[in-house]
Amino acid sequence: MMILKDILYKVSLDIVIGATDVAINQIQFDSRAIEKGDAFVALKGTAVDGHEYIEKAVSQGATAIILEELPDYQEESVTYVKVSNAHNALALMAANFYDNPSKQLKLVGVTGTNGKTTTTSLLYQLFKKSGFKAGLISTVEILINEKVVATKHTTPDPLTINKHLADMVSIGVDYCFMEVSSHGIAQERVTGLEFAGGIFTNLSHDHLDYHNSFAEYRNVKKRFFDDMPKHAFVLTNLDDKNGAVMLQNTKARKLGYALKTYTDYRAQIIENQFGGLLLKINEHEVWSKMVGQFNAYNVLAIYACAIELGLDEIEVLEVISQLQGVSGRFQYFTTVENKITAIVDYAHTPDALKNVLETINSIRTRNEKVITVVGCGGDRDNTKRPKMAHIAAALSDQVIFTSDNPRTEDPQKILDDMEKGVQPQDFKKTITILDRRQAIKAAAKMADKNDIILIAGKGHETYQEINGVRSDFNDRTIIADFLNQLQK
């Protein structure tokens, strides 16, 4: 319980009708969760406008309503607070309500198109193995030191973030590593958080269904660094053409990392194979279980971050050699009998798919086939579909286009969009199988000894969403079952 005026600290207020010295039990932005004594924040979303539920919130006992548009009738016993941006207000209120937990630990945010999950997860592992209590807020899971919490969004809502950070503070967590998505920045979910550091991984085609243009997508990412405090550090990938852009207006300490550019933190790939990477980082050699150039950037980023947070260089390198890959990110196994390698990866953007296939092609001997199973999600950016198909067909020996998560969209339409990107010389390489399970089965049957199967797009996900219904579906277990059956 907290007094409303304290919860509203730093919130820009336009109009206040009623008392602000009232006690508030909880903050809610879902009217269905309102109980007596709660404050309701009316958010305007893409599908739902919270202002339509103000009357319901009041009837359920809301003490205060934070809104952008005042209703014609105001209940005398309720306080109405008009703000220009309710999303911004919610974020600041959430931080105040939970006693600004981000200031009580060292919070590092990671943003970019690809690599966020791997980088944050590796940082969590590194600091845990280095003897610290650590937290993780990622696409795959939320970890409060050892405790696992399920997650639905890359960047959760501000109430959820601050609650988990407060839980971390309560058990003495020293560091928390958090994925920061473009949606999360645009919707003010990370507003009010104090970051000790920020990492930029890379920028490529994604989320253009939400952002109107690539420039808008880039500028939203940049905003995260623009708002970074003076005492923080910013690590940016200077091999990415947008890396330097992220540093333009930040007040934080500016640092770069790269494989090809001379900067603060540099790495060189000495060996790259399915077993892992041998890297030379700032004149020290280190072996990593991670695979591919894209993971060399991730490893370099976590090394640089750890050093900036004060860890010992040699100890960091020793721990890096012990770190495990992340679920659904270049996760692979090889069958015992036929030596067929199956790789499951979350690659769902053109750049991510290109990175994975280029990594496979750089390691393979060319005496084997690369068979790729790939689809694109429904109700999402449809401009990347032909690009994904073009990359898959150009960099694979055989390709099966199939469903990903169609959601509410016609799966065949998604595949039709993809097929438009296949070049004439690659037509013979491709087939389309609408049912994802059957597509994976076909790939298993097509594979000969030593062949490589890549199943891209869903990675760690254990479901498939069709017509708004989620059913159990796990790429890893399905390909393993089919390959095992063929070996018997």
C-alpha positions as CSV (number, residue, x, y, z in Angstrom):
1,M,0.0,0.0,0.0
2,M,1.3,3.5,-0.9
3,I,0.0,7.1,-1.0
4,L,-1.1,8.2,-4.5
5,K,1.0,11.4,-4.5
6,D,4.1,9.4,-3.8
7,I,3.3,7.0,-6.6
8,L,2.9,10.0,-9.0
9,Y,6.4,11.3,-8.2
10,K,8.0,12.6,-11.5
11,V,4.8,11.9,-13.5
12,S,3.8,15.0,-15.6
13,L,0.3,15.9,-14.5
14,D,-2.1,17.9,-16.6
15,I,-5.2,17.9,-14.4
16,V,-6.0,16.4,-11.0
17,I,-9.6,16.1,-9.8
18,G,-9.8,14.8,-6.2
19,A,-7.4,14.0,-3.4
20,T,-3.9,12.6,-3.9
21,D,-3.3,11.7,-0.3
22,V,-5.4,8.5,-0.7
23,A,-3.9,5.0,-0.1
24,I,-3.5,2.8,-3.1
25,N,-3.3,-1.0,-2.8
26,Q,-2.1,-1.9,-6.3
27,I,-1.7,-0.3,-9.7
28,Q,-3.6,-2.0,-12.5
29,F,-3.9,-1.4,-16.3
30,D,-6.3,-4.4,-16.8
31,S,-9.8,-3.5,-15.5
32,R,-10.5,-7.2,-14.9
33,A,-7.9,-7.2,-12.1
34,I,-9.2,-4.2,-10.3
35,E,-10.0,-4.6,-6.6
36,K,-11.1,-2.1,-3.9
37,G,-8.4,0.6,-3.3
38,D,-6.5,0.1,-6.6
39,A,-5.4,2.7,-9.1
40,F,-6.4,2.0,-12.8
41,V,-4.2,3.3,-15.6
42,A,-6.2,3.7,-18.8
43,L,-3.9,2.8,-21.7
44,K,-4.6,3.3,-25.4
45,G,-3.3,0.2,-27.1
46,T,-3.4,-1.0,-30.7
47,A,-6.5,-3.1,-30.2
48,V,-8.0,-1.9,-26.9
49,D,-8.5,1.5,-25.3
50,G,-8.5,1.4,-21.6
51,H,-10.7,4.5,-21.4
52,E,-13.6,2.3,-22.4
53,Y,-13.2,0.4,-19.1
54,I,-13.0,3.3,-16.7
55,E,-16.6,2.9,-15.6
56,K,-16.0,-0.8,-14.9
57,A,-12.9,0.0,-12.9
58,V,-14.8,2.5,-10.8
59,S,-17.6,0.0,-10.2
60,Q,-15.0,-2.6,-9.0
61,G,-13.6,-0.2,-6.4
62,A,-10.8,1.7,-8.1
63,T,-9.8,4.7,-5.9
64,A,-7.9,6.5,-8.6
65,I,-8.0,6.7,-12.4
66,I,-5.0,7.8,-14.5
67,L,-6.1,8.7,-18.0
68,E,-5.5,10.8,-21.1
69,E,-9.1,11.9,-21.6
70,L,-11.4,12.8,-18.8
71,P,-14.9,11.2,-18.8
72,D,-18.0,13.4,-18.9
73,Y,-19.0,12.2,-15.5
74,Q,-16.6,11.8,-12.6
75,E,-17.4,9.9,-9.4
76,E,-16.9,12.1,-6.3
77,S,-15.1,9.4,-4.3
78,V,-12.6,8.8,-7.1
79,T,-9.5,10.8,-7.9
80,Y,-9.0,11.4,-11.7
81,V,-5.5,12.3,-12.9
82,K,-5.1,13.4,-16.5
83,V,-1.7,12.9,-18.1
84,S,-0.6,13.4,-21.7
85,N,1.1,9.9,-21.9
86,A,-0.5,7.1,-19.8
87,H,2.2,4.6,-20.9
88,N,4.9,6.9,-19.5
89,A,2.9,7.5,-16.4
90,L,2.4,3.8,-15.8
91,A,6.2,3.2,-16.0
92,L,7.1,5.9,-13.6
93,M,4.3,4.9,-11.2
94,A,5.4,1.3,-11.3
95,A,9.0,2.2,-10.5
96,N,7.9,4.4,-7.5
97,F,5.4,1.8,-6.2
98,Y,8.2,-0.8,-6.0
99,D,10.7,1.7,-4.5
100,N,12.8,2.1,-7.7
101,P,14.5,-1.3,-7.5
102,S,16.6,-0.7,-10.6
103,K,18.6,1.8,-8.6
104,Q,19.3,-0.9,-6.0
105,L,21.2,-3.3,-8.3
106,K,23.2,-3.0,-11.5
107,L,20.8,-3.4,-14.4
108,V,22.2,-3.9,-18.0
109,G,19.9,-3.7,-21.0
110,V,20.6,-5.4,-24.3
111,T,18.9,-4.2,-27.5
112,G,19.3,-5.0,-31.2
113,T,17.6,-7.1,-33.8
114,N,19.5,-10.3,-33.1
115,G,21.5,-11.6,-30.2
116,K,19.6,-10.1,-27.3
117,T,18.5,-13.5,-25.8
118,T,22.0,-15.1,-26.2
119,T,23.8,-12.1,-24.8
120,T,21.6,-11.6,-21.7
121,S,21.5,-15.3,-21.0
122,L,25.3,-15.7,-21.3
123,L,25.8,-12.6,-19.0
124,Y,23.5,-14.2,-16.4
125,Q,25.5,-17.5,-16.6
126,L,28.8,-15.6,-16.4
127,F,28.0,-13.6,-13.3
128,K,26.4,-16.6,-11.6
129,K,29.5,-18.7,-12.2
130,S,31.6,-15.8,-11.0
131,G,29.9,-16.0,-7.6
132,F,27.3,-13.3,-7.8
133,K,23.5,-13.4,-7.4
134,A,22.1,-12.5,-10.7
135,G,18.8,-11.9,-12.5
136,L,17.6,-12.4,-16.1
137,I,14.7,-10.9,-18.0
138,S,14.6,-12.4,-21.4
139,T,12.4,-13.8,-24.2
140,V,13.0,-17.4,-23.0
141,E,12.6,-16.9,-19.2
142,I,12.8,-14.7,-16.2
143,L,15.3,-15.8,-13.6
144,I,15.4,-14.4,-10.1
145,N,18.8,-15.9,-9.1
146,E,17.7,-19.6,-9.1
147,K,13.9,-19.1,-9.3
148,V,12.4,-19.5,-12.8
149,V,9.4,-17.4,-13.9
150,A,7.5,-17.9,-17.1
151,T,7.5,-15.0,-19.6
152,K,5.3,-14.1,-22.6
153,H,7.0,-10.9,-23.9
154,T,10.6,-9.9,-24.8
155,T,10.2,-6.8,-22.6
156,P,7.4,-7.3,-20.0
157,D,5.1,-4.5,-18.9
158,P,6.5,-2.0,-16.4
159,L,4.6,-3.4,-13.4
160,T,6.0,-6.9,-14.1
161,I,9.5,-5.6,-14.6
162,N,9.6,-3.6,-11.4
163,K,8.0,-6.4,-9.4
164,H,10.6,-8.9,-10.5
165,L,13.4,-6.4,-9.9
166,A,12.0,-5.7,-6.4
167,D,12.0,-9.5,-5.8
168,M,15.6,-9.6,-7.0
169,V,16.6,-6.8,-4.6
170,S,14.8,-8.5,-1.7
171,I,17.1,-11.6,-2.0
172,G,20.3,-9.6,-2.6
173,V,20.7,-9.9,-6.4
174,D,23.7,-7.9,-7.5
175,Y,23.2,-7.8,-11.3
176,C,20.3,-8.1,-13.7
177,F,20.5,-8.5,-17.5
178,M,17.5,-7.6,-19.5
179,E,16.4,-7.8,-23.1
180,V,15.1,-4.5,-24.3
181,S,12.9,-4.7,-27.4
182,S,11.9,-1.9,-29.8
183,H,8.3,-2.5,-28.7
184,G,9.4,-2.1,-25.1
185,I,11.1,1.2,-25.8
186,A,8.3,2.6,-27.9
187,Q,5.6,1.6,-25.4
188,E,7.6,3.1,-22.5
189,R,8.0,-0.2,-20.7
190,V,11.6,0.6,-19.7
191,T,10.9,4.3,-18.8
192,G,11.8,5.0,-15.2
193,L,14.4,2.2,-15.0
194,E,18.0,3.2,-14.2
195,F,20.5,1.3,-16.2
196,A,24.1,0.7,-15.3
197,G,24.9,-0.1,-18.9
198,G,23.5,-0.8,-22.3
199,I,24.6,-3.0,-25.2
200,F,23.7,-2.7,-28.9
201,T,24.1,-5.9,-30.9
202,N,23.1,-5.1,-34.5
203,L,20.2,-3.8,-36.6
204,S,18.5,-5.4,-39.5
205,H,15.0,-5.9,-41.0
206,D,12.4,-6.7,-38.4
207,H,9.1,-5.4,-36.8
208,L,8.3,-3.2,-39.8
209,D,4.6,-4.2,-39.2
210,Y,4.8,-2.1,-36.0
211,H,7.3,0.6,-36.9
212,N,6.5,2.5,-40.0
213,S,10.0,2.4,-41.5
214,F,13.5,1.1,-40.9
215,A,14.5,4.6,-39.8
216,E,11.8,4.7,-37.2
217,Y,12.8,1.3,-36.0
218,R,16.5,2.4,-35.7
219,N,15.6,5.7,-33.9
220,V,13.5,3.8,-31.3
221,K,16.5,1.6,-30.5
222,K,18.6,4.8,-30.4
223,R,16.3,6.3,-27.9
224,F,17.3,3.7,-25.3
225,F,20.9,4.9,-25.4
226,D,19.9,8.6,-25.6
227,D,18.2,8.2,-22.2
228,M,21.1,6.4,-20.6
229,P,22.5,8.3,-17.5
230,K,26.0,9.8,-17.3
231,H,27.3,7.2,-14.9
232,A,26.4,4.3,-17.2
233,F,28.3,2.8,-20.1
234,V,27.2,2.0,-23.6
235,L,28.8,-0.8,-25.6
236,T,28.0,-0.8,-29.3
237,N,28.9,-3.1,-32.2
238,L,30.9,-0.9,-34.4
239,D,31.0,-3.4,-37.2
240,D,27.3,-2.7,-37.7
241,K,26.7,0.4,-39.8
242,N,24.2,1.6,-37.2
243,G,26.5,1.0,-34.3
244,A,28.0,4.5,-34.2
245,V,24.5,6.1,-34.6
246,M,23.5,4.6,-31.2
247,L,26.3,6.7,-29.6
248,Q,25.4,10.1,-31.1
249,N,23.4,11.6,-28.3
250,T,24.1,9.5,-25.3
251,K,25.5,11.0,-22.1
252,A,26.9,7.6,-21.0
253,R,30.5,6.5,-21.4
254,K,30.9,5.4,-25.1
255,L,32.7,2.1,-25.9
256,G,32.9,-0.1,-29.0
257,Y,33.4,-3.8,-29.7
258,A,34.1,-5.4,-33.1
259,L,35.7,-8.1,-35.1
260,K,36.6,-6.0,-38.1
261,T,37.0,-2.4,-36.7
262,Y,39.7,-1.1,-34.4
263,T,38.0,-0.1,-31.1
264,D,38.0,-0.7,-27.3
265,Y,37.2,-4.4,-27.4
266,R,38.3,-6.5,-30.4
267,A,38.2,-10.3,-31.2
268,Q,39.5,-12.5,-34.0
269,I,38.1,-15.9,-34.9
270,I,40.9,-18.4,-35.0
271,E,38.8,-21.6,-35.4
272,N,35.1,-22.0,-36.1
273,Q,33.5,-25.5,-36.0
274,F,30.4,-27.3,-34.8
275,G,32.3,-27.9,-31.5
276,G,32.7,-24.2,-30.8
277,L,34.9,-21.2,-31.4
278,L,38.5,-20.4,-30.7
279,L,38.7,-16.6,-30.3
280,K,41.5,-14.1,-29.6
281,I,40.0,-11.4,-27.5
282,N,42.3,-8.4,-26.7
283,E,45.4,-10.6,-27.2
284,H,44.0,-13.5,-25.0
285,E,42.9,-16.8,-26.6
286,V,39.7,-18.3,-25.3
287,W,37.6,-21.4,-26.4
288,S,33.8,-21.0,-26.4
289,K,31.2,-23.7,-26.9
290,M,29.2,-21.1,-29.0
291,V,29.3,-21.5,-32.8
292,G,29.5,-19.0,-35.7
293,Q,30.6,-15.4,-36.3
294,F,27.4,-14.0,-34.9
295,N,28.1,-15.7,-31.6
296,A,31.7,-14.4,-31.7
297,Y,30.1,-10.9,-31.4
298,N,27.9,-12.1,-28.5
299,V,30.9,-13.6,-26.6
300,L,32.9,-10.4,-27.2
301,A,30.0,-8.3,-25.9
302,I,29.7,-10.2,-22.7
303,Y,33.4,-10.1,-22.1
304,A,33.4,-6.3,-22.6
305,C,30.4,-5.9,-20.3
306,A,31.9,-8.0,-17.6
307,I,35.1,-6.0,-17.7
308,E,33.2,-2.7,-17.6
309,L,31.3,-4.0,-14.5
310,G,34.6,-4.6,-12.8
311,L,35.3,-8.3,-13.1
312,D,38.8,-9.6,-13.5
313,E,39.9,-10.2,-17.2
314,I,41.5,-13.6,-16.8
315,E,38.7,-14.9,-14.6
316,V,36.1,-13.7,-17.1
317,L,37.9,-15.6,-19.9
318,E,38.0,-18.8,-17.8
319,V,34.3,-18.6,-17.2
320,I,33.5,-17.9,-20.8
321,S,35.0,-21.2,-21.8
322,Q,32.4,-22.9,-19.5
323,L,29.3,-21.2,-20.8
324,Q,26.5,-23.2,-22.4
325,G,24.5,-22.1,-25.4
326,V,20.9,-20.9,-25.1
327,S,17.8,-23.1,-25.7
328,G,16.8,-22.9,-29.4
329,R,19.8,-20.8,-30.5
330,F,21.9,-22.9,-32.8
331,Q,21.0,-25.9,-30.7
332,Y,22.2,-29.1,-32.5
333,F,22.8,-32.8,-32.2
334,T,24.3,-35.4,-34.5
335,T,22.8,-38.9,-34.9
336,V,25.1,-41.8,-33.9
337,E,24.6,-44.0,-36.9
338,N,24.2,-41.7,-40.0
339,K,26.0,-38.7,-38.5
340,I,23.1,-36.4,-39.6
341,T,23.3,-33.0,-37.8
342,A,20.0,-31.4,-36.9
343,I,20.1,-27.7,-35.9
344,V,17.2,-25.8,-34.3
345,D,17.5,-22.0,-34.4
346,Y,15.1,-19.1,-33.5
347,A,16.2,-17.3,-36.7
348,H,13.0,-15.4,-37.7
349,T,14.6,-12.4,-39.5
350,P,16.4,-12.3,-42.8
351,D,19.7,-11.3,-41.2
352,A,19.5,-14.0,-38.5
353,L,18.7,-16.7,-41.1
354,K,21.6,-15.5,-43.2
355,N,23.9,-15.6,-40.2
356,V,23.0,-19.2,-39.4
357,L,23.2,-20.5,-42.9
358,E,26.5,-18.7,-43.6
359,T,27.9,-20.3,-40.4
360,I,26.8,-23.8,-41.5
361,N,28.3,-23.2,-44.9
362,S,31.6,-22.0,-43.4
363,I,31.9,-25.2,-41.3
364,R,30.6,-27.9,-43.7
365,T,32.9,-29.9,-46.0
366,R,30.6,-29.5,-49.2
367,N,30.3,-33.3,-49.3
368,E,26.9,-33.1,-47.7
369,K,23.5,-31.4,-48.2
370,V,22.1,-28.5,-46.2
371,I,18.3,-29.0,-45.9
372,T,16.4,-26.0,-44.5
373,V,12.9,-26.0,-43.0
374,V,11.6,-22.5,-42.6
375,G,8.4,-20.5,-42.4
376,C,7.3,-17.0,-41.3
377,G,4.9,-15.9,-38.6
378,G,1.4,-14.7,-39.3
379,D,0.0,-11.3,-38.4
380,R,3.5,-9.9,-38.5
381,D,5.7,-8.0,-40.9
382,N,5.0,-9.5,-44.3
383,T,7.8,-7.7,-46.2
384,K,10.4,-9.9,-44.7
385,R,8.8,-13.1,-46.1
386,P,10.2,-13.1,-49.6
387,K,13.6,-12.0,-48.2
388,M,13.6,-15.0,-45.8
389,A,12.7,-17.4,-48.7
390,H,15.4,-15.9,-51.0
391,I,18.1,-16.4,-48.4
392,A,17.0,-19.9,-47.5
393,A,17.0,-21.0,-51.2
394,A,20.2,-19.3,-52.1
395,L,22.2,-20.7,-49.1
396,S,20.7,-24.2,-48.9
397,D,20.8,-27.3,-51.1
398,Q,17.2,-28.1,-50.4
399,V,14.5,-26.0,-48.8
400,I,11.0,-26.9,-47.4
401,F,8.8,-23.9,-46.8
402,T,6.2,-24.5,-44.1
403,S,4.1,-22.9,-41.4
404,D,5.6,-21.2,-38.5
405,N,3.0,-19.6,-36.2
406,P,0.3,-18.5,-38.6
407,R,-1.7,-17.1,-35.7
408,T,-5.0,-15.7,-37.3
409,E,-3.6,-15.4,-40.9
410,D,-4.1,-17.9,-43.7
411,P,-1.0,-20.2,-43.7
412,Q,-1.1,-20.6,-47.5
413,K,-1.0,-16.9,-48.0
414,I,2.1,-16.6,-45.9
415,L,3.8,-19.3,-48.0
416,D,2.7,-17.6,-51.2
417,D,4.3,-14.4,-50.0
418,M,7.5,-16.3,-49.2
419,E,7.7,-18.1,-52.6
420,K,7.8,-14.7,-54.4
421,G,11.3,-14.3,-53.1
422,V,12.7,-17.4,-54.7
423,Q,15.0,-16.8,-57.7
424,P,14.3,-18.8,-60.9
425,Q,17.6,-20.7,-60.6
426,D,16.5,-21.9,-57.1
427,F,13.0,-23.1,-57.9
428,K,14.1,-26.8,-58.2
429,K,15.5,-26.7,-54.7
430,T,12.3,-25.8,-53.0
431,I,9.1,-27.6,-52.0
432,T,6.2,-26.4,-49.8
433,I,4.5,-28.5,-47.1
434,L,1.9,-26.6,-45.1
435,D,1.9,-28.9,-42.1
436,R,5.1,-28.1,-40.1
437,R,5.3,-31.6,-38.5
438,Q,5.1,-33.2,-42.0
439,A,7.7,-30.7,-43.3
440,I,10.2,-31.8,-40.5
441,K,9.4,-35.4,-41.3
442,A,10.1,-34.9,-45.0
443,A,13.5,-33.2,-44.1
444,A,14.4,-36.2,-42.0
445,K,13.6,-38.6,-44.9
446,M,15.5,-36.5,-47.4
447,A,18.7,-36.5,-45.3
448,D,21.5,-38.9,-46.2
449,K,24.6,-39.7,-44.2
450,N,26.5,-36.5,-42.9
451,D,23.7,-34.1,-44.1
452,I,22.8,-31.1,-42.1
453,I,19.1,-30.2,-41.3
454,L,18.3,-26.6,-40.2
455,I,14.9,-26.0,-38.7
456,A,14.5,-22.3,-38.4
457,G,12.0,-19.8,-36.9
458,K,10.7,-21.2,-33.7
459,G,13.8,-22.1,-31.7
460,H,12.9,-22.4,-28.0
461,E,9.2,-22.2,-28.5
462,T,7.2,-25.3,-27.4
463,Y,4.0,-24.5,-29.2
464,Q,2.4,-23.6,-32.5
465,E,-0.3,-21.0,-32.8
466,I,-3.0,-21.5,-35.5
467,N,-6.2,-19.5,-35.5
468,G,-5.4,-18.1,-32.1
469,V,-5.1,-21.6,-30.6
470,R,-1.7,-22.8,-29.2
471,S,-0.9,-26.5,-29.4
472,D,2.2,-28.3,-28.1
473,F,4.9,-28.3,-30.7
474,N,8.6,-28.6,-30.2
475,D,11.0,-28.6,-33.2
476,R,13.8,-30.2,-31.2
477,T,11.9,-33.2,-30.0
478,I,10.0,-33.7,-33.3
479,I,13.2,-33.8,-35.5
480,A,14.9,-36.0,-32.9
481,D,12.0,-38.5,-32.9
482,F,11.9,-38.7,-36.7
483,L,15.6,-39.2,-37.1
484,N,15.6,-41.8,-34.3
485,Q,12.8,-43.7,-36.1
486,L,14.7,-43.7,-39.4
487,Q,17.8,-45.2,-37.7
488,K,15.9,-48.2,-36.2
